[in-house]
Amino acid sequence: MQLCQTFGLPIYFAWVPALFGGDIITRQIHHWAMWFFILFALIHVYLVFYHDYVEGRGELSSMAGGWKFIEEEFFEKEKPHTPNPSKKERTGE
């Protein structure tokens, strides 16, 4: 006796082939849907690695290691500007 017959799963999903127009069309739809999900997952994982490598921001690295490594040059370019600079900064002294 098979496991799915024990729980009556074919009885619960007997309406699915009738919805799609038969067993063969249901299998074809399932086949193409599974290939879509497989290809989507592969492309998605590739793009995550590529994005992490190109931008170098470390999002993937932080997911794997728990730390986000950003180079110091990034912070030097993006320093916040103070709203009220001191007198030395205004006059250039």
C-alpha positions as CSV (number, residue, x, y, z in Angstrom):
1,M,0.0,0.0,0.0
2,Q,1.4,3.4,-1.0
3,L,1.7,6.3,1.4
4,C,-0.5,8.7,-0.6
5,Q,-3.3,6.2,-0.9
6,T,-3.1,5.8,2.9
7,F,-4.0,9.4,3.5
8,G,-6.3,9.7,0.5
9,L,-4.4,12.5,-1.2
10,P,-5.6,11.5,-4.7
11,I,-9.2,11.9,-3.5
12,Y,-8.5,15.4,-2.2
13,F,-6.9,16.6,-5.4
14,A,-9.0,14.8,-8.0
15,W,-10.5,18.1,-9.1
16,V,-7.1,19.5,-10.3
17,P,-6.8,17.5,-13.6
18,A,-10.5,18.4,-14.4
19,L,-9.7,22.1,-13.8
20,F,-6.8,22.0,-16.3
21,G,-8.5,19.7,-18.9
22,G,-6.9,16.3,-18.2
23,D,-3.9,14.5,-16.8
24,I,-1.6,15.3,-19.7
25,I,-2.1,19.0,-19.7
26,T,-1.8,19.1,-15.9
27,R,1.5,17.3,-16.1
28,Q,2.8,19.7,-18.8
29,I,1.8,22.7,-16.8
30,H,3.5,21.2,-13.8
31,H,6.6,20.4,-15.8
32,W,6.9,23.9,-17.2
33,A,6.2,25.5,-13.8
34,M,8.9,23.5,-12.1
35,W,11.4,24.5,-14.8
36,F,10.4,28.1,-14.3
37,F,11.0,27.9,-10.5
38,I,14.3,26.1,-11.0
39,L,15.6,28.7,-13.5
40,F,14.3,31.5,-11.4
41,A,16.1,30.2,-8.3
42,L,19.4,29.7,-10.3
43,I,19.3,33.2,-11.9
44,H,18.3,34.8,-8.6
45,V,21.2,33.2,-6.7
46,Y,23.6,34.2,-9.5
47,L,22.5,37.8,-9.5
48,V,22.8,38.0,-5.7
49,F,26.4,36.8,-5.8
50,Y,27.1,39.1,-8.8
51,H,25.6,42.1,-7.1
52,D,27.6,41.5,-4.0
53,Y,30.8,41.2,-6.0
54,V,30.2,44.2,-8.3
55,E,29.0,46.7,-5.7
56,G,31.1,45.4,-2.9
57,R,28.7,46.5,-0.2
58,G,28.7,43.1,1.6
59,E,25.0,42.3,1.8
60,L,25.6,38.6,1.0
61,S,28.6,38.5,3.1
62,S,26.7,39.9,6.1
63,M,24.0,37.2,5.6
64,A,26.7,34.4,5.6
65,G,29.0,35.8,8.3
66,G,26.9,38.1,10.3
67,W,29.2,41.1,9.6
68,K,29.0,43.8,6.9
69,F,32.3,44.8,5.6
70,I,32.5,48.2,3.9
71,E,35.7,49.8,2.9
72,E,36.7,53.1,4.6
73,E,36.9,55.0,1.3
74,F,33.1,54.8,1.1
75,F,32.7,56.6,4.4
76,E,35.2,59.3,3.5
77,K,33.2,60.1,0.3
78,E,29.9,60.1,2.2
79,K,30.8,62.1,5.3
80,P,27.9,64.0,6.7
81,H,28.0,67.7,6.5
82,T,27.5,69.7,9.7
83,P,24.7,72.3,9.5
84,N,26.8,74.9,11.5
85,P,30.4,74.6,10.6
86,S,33.0,76.3,12.9
87,K,34.6,79.6,12.0
88,K,37.8,77.9,10.9
89,E,36.0,75.8,8.4
90,R,34.1,78.8,7.0
91,T,37.1,81.0,6.4
92,G,39.4,78.1,5.4
93,E,42.0,78.7,8.1
